[in-house]
Amino acid sequence: MKIYIHSFSLKLRYISLIILLLISVQFTFGQQKAYRFHSGLIEVSGFTNAYNWKMKTDSVDCRAQLTLINRQLKAINSLSLTVPVNKLSSPNTYMDRIAHRTLKSYPFDKIYFHYVKSELLPWDDKDQYLVKASGNLTIAGITQVVKMDLIATVIQDGVITFAGSHKLKLSTFQVTPKKSLIGTLKTSDEVTVNFVVGVKL
């Protein structure tokens, strides 16, 4: 009888442990939710042999699957970013047209970033995180793996922002900077991308 009771007690504990684990797993993964673009700005800058240039756009499509527990960012399950090339603009419309042609806006009218993986680390503020991310960046139809550091911030109104800066060479994407003004104005191969993108449920 004692053996039977002891065996039954062990089984009960085993079942209870499984139930607790299932509840824990469901709680953790149940927090994964879909976020969409709320607000933000993408800025691309570089230089020529005559002056510096800068193009901006707030026309961004951003989608993310994020896991939060008690307003703490626990995981970036997925993240994608799409920027229409022709929406990148500056006060100089002539140079904009050259830039759009350089980026092969036809037929490759969009720039894509697809997140692959990251490491989340605490940052200065309790609502901020250093995201050491890597992903696939596609420009002019060519995809390259890029690594960058982002700062993720969980804001009170439910918005989560991702901010960062990344330098890249256009030649990596088989893009050749165009010349203008009968070849006298030459554009640099290196450009800098600065961005702040906010997403919300």
Phi, psi and chi 1 to 4 in degrees:
 res  aa     phi    psi   chi1   chi2   chi3   chi4
   1 MET       -  -43.9 -176.4   69.1  176.0      -
   2 LYS   -64.0  -39.1  -71.1 -177.7  179.1  179.3
   3 ILE   -64.5  -40.7  -65.8  174.2      -      -
   4 TYR   -64.2  -44.4  175.2   77.9      -      -
   5 ILE   -63.4  -42.4  -66.9  172.7      -      -
   6 HIS   -63.4  -42.7  179.9   67.1      -      -
   7 SER   -64.6  -41.7  175.8      -      -      -
   8 PHE   -63.9  -39.3  178.1   77.1      -      -
   9 SER   -64.1  -40.6  177.2      -      -      -
  10 LEU   -65.0  -42.1  -74.4  175.1      -      -
  11 LYS   -62.2  -41.8  -71.7 -179.2  179.5  178.3
  12 LEU   -62.6  -42.9 -172.2   61.4      -      -
  13 ARG   -63.9  -40.2  -70.8 -178.4 -177.7  179.4
  14 TYR   -63.1  -44.1 -179.3   70.2      -      -
  15 ILE   -64.6  -42.2  -67.9  170.2      -      -
  16 SER   -61.7  -40.1  -60.8      -      -      -
  17 LEU   -64.9  -41.8 -179.9   60.0      -      -
  18 ILE   -62.2  -43.2  -69.4  175.5      -      -
  19 ILE   -61.8  -43.0  -68.4  172.0      -      -
  20 LEU   -63.9  -40.7  -73.8  172.2      -      -
  21 LEU   -65.0  -41.5  -73.9  172.2      -      -
  22 LEU   -63.7  -41.4  -72.0  173.0      -      -
  23 ILE   -63.4  -42.2  -68.5  172.6      -      -
  24 SER   -63.2  -44.9  175.7      -      -      -
  25 VAL   -63.9  -43.5  169.6      -      -      -
  26 GLN   -63.2  -38.8 -176.9  178.8    6.4      -
  27 PHE   -65.7  -43.5  175.4   75.4      -      -
  28 THR   -66.7  -50.6  -59.3      -      -      -
  29 PHE   -82.3  -18.0  -70.6   95.7      -      -
  30 GLY   -70.1  -13.9      -      -      -      -
  31 GLN   -83.6   -7.6  -57.1  -55.9  -54.6      -
  32 GLN   -69.1  122.2  178.3  179.1  -32.6      -
  33 LYS  -134.7  159.3  -65.0 -177.8  179.5  179.9
  34 ALA   -89.7  129.5      -      -      -      -
  35 TYR  -117.2  148.0  -71.9   74.1      -      -
  36 ARG  -125.2  162.8  -63.1  -67.2  -61.9  -89.5
  37 PHE   -57.3  133.1  177.9   71.9      -      -
  38 HIS  -112.6  -49.6  174.9  -97.9      -      -
  39 SER  -166.5  162.9   60.1      -      -      -
  40 GLY   161.0  179.2      -      -      -      -
  41 LEU  -150.3  132.9 -174.8   68.7      -      -
  42 ILE  -111.1  131.5  -53.0  -71.8      -      -
  43 GLU  -128.8  127.3  178.0 -175.0  -81.4      -
  44 VAL  -117.3  127.4 -178.2      -      -      -
  45 SER  -135.0  156.2   59.9      -      -      -
  46 GLY  -164.2 -158.9      -      -      -      -
  47 PHE  -149.8  157.6   56.5   90.7      -      -
  48 THR  -117.0 -177.7   69.3      -      -      -
  49 ASN   -75.7   -1.4   56.4  -25.6      -      -
  50 ALA  -118.3  -34.6      -      -      -      -
  51 TYR  -162.3  167.6   59.5   86.1      -      -
  52 ASN   -86.8  151.8  -63.9  -23.4      -      -
  53 TRP  -131.5  157.9   58.5  -92.3      -      -
  54 LYS  -152.0  131.8 -175.9 -179.3  -64.2 -177.2
  55 MET  -123.7  145.4  -55.3  174.4   73.4      -
  56 LYS  -134.6  160.5  -57.6  177.9 -178.3  179.8
  57 THR  -158.5  147.2 -176.3      -      -      -
  58 ASP  -114.0   10.7   58.0    3.6      -      -
  59 SER   -88.7   90.3  -63.8      -      -      -
  60 VAL  -131.2  139.3 -178.4      -      -      -
  61 ASP  -111.7  115.9 -179.2   23.7      -      -
  62 CYS  -128.0  131.0 -176.1      -      -      -
  63 ARG  -132.2  140.1  -55.5 -176.0 -175.3 -167.9
  64 ALA  -146.5  148.4      -      -      -      -
  65 GLN  -112.9  114.7  -68.8  -79.4  -18.9      -
  66 LEU  -124.0  147.6  -52.6  174.6      -      -
  67 THR  -110.0  118.3  -62.1      -      -      -
  68 LEU  -122.7  139.7  -83.0   81.0      -      -
  69 ILE  -130.9  119.7  -61.4  177.2      -      -
  70 ASN    53.4   45.8  -62.9  -34.3      -      -
  71 ARG    65.7   13.4  -71.8 -166.8   66.8 -105.7
  72 GLN  -104.8  129.7  -65.9 -176.5  -12.6      -
  73 LEU   -74.3  115.5 -177.4   61.3      -      -
  74 LYS  -102.5  -30.0  -65.9  -61.7 -176.9 -179.5
  75 ALA  -161.0  145.5      -      -      -      -
  76 ILE  -103.1  104.7  -58.8  172.7      -      -
  77 ASN   -80.0  -35.1  -52.5   99.8      -      -
  78 SER  -161.0  156.2   66.9      -      -      -
  79 LEU  -159.6  127.6  177.4   68.1      -      -
  80 SER  -134.6  147.3   64.0      -      -      -
  81 LEU  -136.9  132.5 -165.4   70.8      -      -
  82 THR  -129.6  130.4  -56.0      -      -      -
  83 VAL  -127.1  120.2  179.9      -      -      -
  84 PRO   -68.5  126.3  -16.8   30.7      -      -
  85 VAL   -59.1  -44.3  174.5      -      -      -
  86 ASN   -70.5   -7.7  -72.9  -28.7      -      -
  87 LYS   -88.0  -11.1  -67.8  -65.1 -176.3  178.9
  88 LEU   -73.4  123.0  -72.2  165.4      -      -
  89 SER  -146.1  163.0   62.4      -      -      -
  90 SER  -143.4  176.5   71.4      -      -      -
  91 PRO   -64.7  -17.8  -24.6   35.1      -      -
  92 ASN   -99.6   94.3 -170.6  -29.6      -      -
  93 THR   -65.2  -30.2   56.1      -      -      -
  94 TYR   -63.7  -46.7  172.6   69.2      -      -
  95 MET   -68.8  -30.7  -70.4  -58.5  -63.7      -
  96 ASP   -60.2  -44.5  -71.2   -9.7      -      -
  97 ARG   -62.5  -39.6  -71.0 -164.8  -64.1  -88.6
  98 ILE   -64.7  -42.7  -67.0  175.2      -      -
  99 ALA   -63.4  -41.6      -      -      -      -
 100 HIS   -64.1  -40.1  -63.3  160.4      -      -
 101 ARG   -66.7  -39.6  -72.0 -159.5  -58.2  -88.9
 102 THR   -59.5  -40.8  -62.5      -      -      -
 103 LEU   -83.5    6.9  -66.9  171.4      -      -
 104 LYS    56.7   50.4  -55.5  176.0 -174.8  177.3
 105 SER   -59.4  -19.9   59.8      -      -      -
 106 TYR  -122.1  118.1  179.5   80.7      -      -
 107 PRO   -96.1   -0.2   35.0  -35.0      -      -
 108 PHE   -94.8   82.0  -52.7  109.9      -      -
 109 ASP   -82.9   -1.7   61.2  -21.5      -      -
 110 LYS  -135.7  151.3  -67.2 -178.3  176.4   66.1
 111 ILE  -105.5  133.5  -64.4  171.0      -      -
 112 TYR  -121.5  143.4  -58.6   96.9      -      -
 113 PHE  -131.3  125.4  174.4   78.1      -      -
 114 HIS  -120.8  115.7  -68.3  -74.4      -      -
 115 TYR   -64.0  140.8  160.6   91.1      -      -
 116 VAL  -111.9  -53.6  174.4      -      -      -
 117 LYS  -159.2  168.0   62.7 -179.8 -179.9  178.8
 118 SER  -161.7  167.0   68.3      -      -      -
 119 GLU  -120.3  127.4  179.6 -176.3    3.6      -
 120 LEU   -98.7  128.2  -77.1  174.2      -      -
 121 LEU  -129.9  146.5  -59.1  170.3      -      -
 122 PRO   -60.5  147.5  -18.5   30.7      -      -
 123 TRP  -119.1 -163.9 -164.6 -123.2      -      -
 124 ASP   -59.1  -44.9  -68.7  -16.9      -      -
 125 ASP  -100.0  151.4 -171.8  -85.2      -      -
 126 LYS   -65.2  -20.2   65.6 -179.2 -179.4   66.0
 127 ASP   -98.6   12.0  -65.9  -36.3      -      -
 128 GLN  -121.7  150.4  -72.3 -170.9  -43.3      -
 129 TYR  -140.1  143.0  -54.2   84.5      -      -
 130 LEU   -89.0  122.3  171.8   61.9      -      -
 131 VAL  -109.5  110.0 -176.5      -      -      -
 132 LYS   -91.4   93.4  -58.2 -176.1   78.3   63.9
 133 ALA  -106.1  155.2      -      -      -      -
 134 SER  -136.6  149.7   64.7      -      -      -
 135 GLY  -166.9 -179.4      -      -      -      -
 136 ASN  -101.9  120.3  -64.4  -40.5      -      -
 137 LEU  -106.8  126.5  178.6   63.3      -      -
 138 THR  -115.6  118.5  -58.3      -      -      -
 139 ILE  -129.0  132.0  -61.6  175.4      -      -
 140 ALA    53.9   34.9      -      -      -      -
 141 GLY    82.2   -1.7      -      -      -      -
 142 ILE  -107.4  130.4  -57.6  -62.6      -      -
 143 THR  -107.9  131.6  -58.6      -      -      -
 144 GLN  -132.5  148.0  -62.0  -72.9  -11.0      -
 145 VAL   -79.5  130.0  176.4      -      -      -
 146 VAL  -125.4  150.8  -63.3      -      -      -
 147 LYS  -121.6  137.3  -64.4 -179.1  179.1 -179.8
 148 MET  -153.7  156.0   65.5 -178.4   80.4      -
 149 ASP   -98.9  129.5  -70.4  -14.2      -      -
 150 LEU  -118.5  155.7  -45.7  175.6      -      -
 151 ILE  -111.3  116.8  -60.1  -62.3      -      -
 152 ALA   -98.5  133.4      -      -      -      -
 153 THR  -127.8  126.1  -55.0      -      -      -
 154 VAL   -93.0  113.5 -179.3      -      -      -
 155 ILE   -97.0  153.6  -58.3  174.9      -      -
 156 GLN   -55.8  -36.8  -69.9  -70.0  -18.0      -
 157 ASP   -82.0   12.2   62.7   -1.4      -      -
 158 GLY    92.9   -1.8      -      -      -      -
 159 VAL   -82.9  138.8  174.4      -      -      -
 160 ILE  -118.7  124.0  -59.4  170.3      -      -
 161 THR  -107.1  148.1   62.9      -      -      -
 162 PHE  -123.3  123.4  -64.8   93.0      -      -
 163 ALA  -126.9  143.2      -      -      -      -
 164 GLY  -172.5  179.1      -      -      -      -
 165 SER  -145.1  140.5  179.7      -      -      -
 166 HIS  -147.0  131.8 -176.3   67.5      -      -
 167 LYS   -99.7  140.1  -70.4 -175.0  177.5 -178.9
 168 LEU  -147.1  161.7   57.6   88.4      -      -
 169 LYS  -106.4  129.5  -70.6 -171.6  175.2 -177.5
 170 LEU   -61.3  -32.2  -65.0  175.3      -      -
 171 SER   -63.6  -25.0   55.8      -      -      -
 172 THR   -60.8  -28.5  -55.5      -      -      -
 173 PHE  -103.9   21.6  -61.6   87.9      -      -
 174 GLN    58.2   35.6  -61.3 -179.9   19.9      -
 175 VAL  -107.3  127.2  169.9      -      -      -
 176 THR  -105.9  118.1  -56.7      -      -      -
 177 PRO   -56.4  133.4  -23.8   33.8      -      -
 178 LYS   -78.8  154.0  -58.3  -67.2 -175.7 -176.9
 179 LYS  -102.8  151.5  -62.1  178.5 -178.9  179.9
 180 SER  -137.4  176.3   62.0      -      -      -
 181 LEU    54.0   53.6  -60.0  178.1      -      -
 182 ILE    56.3   38.7  -40.5  178.2      -      -
 183 GLY    81.7    4.2      -      -      -      -
 184 THR   -84.1  -23.9   59.3      -      -      -
 185 LEU  -102.9  116.9 -170.3   64.0      -      -
 186 LYS  -113.4  135.9  -61.8  179.0 -179.5  179.3
 187 THR   -99.9  142.8  -54.8      -      -      -
 188 SER   -69.4  155.1   63.8      -      -      -
 189 ASP   -76.6  -33.1 -176.1   24.9      -      -
 190 GLU   -87.3  134.8 -175.0  176.7   87.5      -
 191 VAL  -130.3  159.3  -61.2      -      -      -
 192 THR  -118.5  131.2  -59.2      -      -      -
 193 VAL  -108.9  119.1 -179.7      -      -      -
 194 ASN  -112.5  141.5  -65.2  -56.6      -      -
 195 PHE  -152.9  149.6   57.5   90.6      -      -
 196 VAL  -136.0  116.4  179.1      -      -      -
 197 VAL  -126.7  127.6  176.1      -      -      -
 198 GLY  -109.0  138.9      -      -      -      -
 199 VAL  -123.9  155.5  -66.2      -      -      -
 200 LYS  -148.8  153.8 -167.4  173.2 -175.6  178.8
 201 LEU   -61.7      -  -74.6  171.0      -      -
